Amino acid sequence: MRLIGMLDSPYVRRVAISLKLMGLDFALDQISVFRGFDEFKAINPAVKAPTLVTDDGVVLMESGLILEYLARLVDPSRSLMPADPHELAKALRVIGLALVACEKTVQIVYERNLRPPEKQHQPWLDRVQGQMLAVYAELEKEIAQRAAWFGGSKLMQPDVTVAVAWRFTQHTVPQIVTAAEFPRLAGHSVRAESLPAFVETSF
Ligand SMILES: N[C@@H](CCC(=O)N[C@@H](CS)C(=O)NCC(=O)O)C(=O)O
């Protein structure tokens, strides 16, 4: 299996961490969707990171769909998602919030870095920033309801995606979302980032 994409992408990183947590072997090709556009395009014409090339040569994209495929390759005991429908809904809510946090961060980064300053549209940036802060406020409340990981003693996919989102936002727009405002998320991040699967995928 080959995972294509840079680890500074939260979507690539959540897949890489999940592969490690599930004990699946994979090769990581850190090709940038920007600097390595042509090389990436030769593997996946959509040029979307992450891309996963299965052992059978099927080219997958979209981190959630890739994770759905990977879950079928391991014993259910290694799954990072709860089996109980009620717990599953709660996990999916948290993952959804964290993915929106990633998306809003990416939108701010693209608006700032890919558009010339005179073409940047402040009302759009304000809207996106407001959504991002609202989502982190919801996640801070969710974290407050948990004593440990989402799976109790077991780290689960909501933990992975929340930690990855937080690190990405801190790395790219730290002045907008601060640890002082979201202390539980900051604490969750410190605990997660000290684990081997996170250390080995740091950027
Ligand atoms: N919903 C997608 C988002 C993936 C995504 O937007 N990846 C970025 C890198 S962080 C990308 O491929 N950007 C290039 C582009 O969209 O053209 C997922 O979960 O995989």
The ligand as an ORCA input file, in Angstrom:
! r2SCAN-3c Opt
* xyz 0 1
  N     -11.990     16.010      2.014
  C     -10.652     15.694      1.623
  C      -9.769     16.933      1.710
  C      -8.381     16.678      1.138
  C      -7.681     17.971      0.782
  O      -8.321     19.028      0.567
  N      -6.372     17.877      0.666
  C      -5.600     19.029      0.223
  C      -4.221     18.979      0.879
  S      -4.366     19.422      2.594
  C      -5.448     18.976     -1.275
  O      -5.420     17.914     -1.852
  N      -5.343     20.169     -1.889
  C      -5.173     20.322     -3.295
  C      -6.449     20.668     -3.991
  O      -7.528     20.630     -3.372
  O      -6.365     20.973     -5.150
  C     -10.113     14.552      2.489
  O     -10.656     14.324      3.591
  O      -9.193     13.838      2.053
*
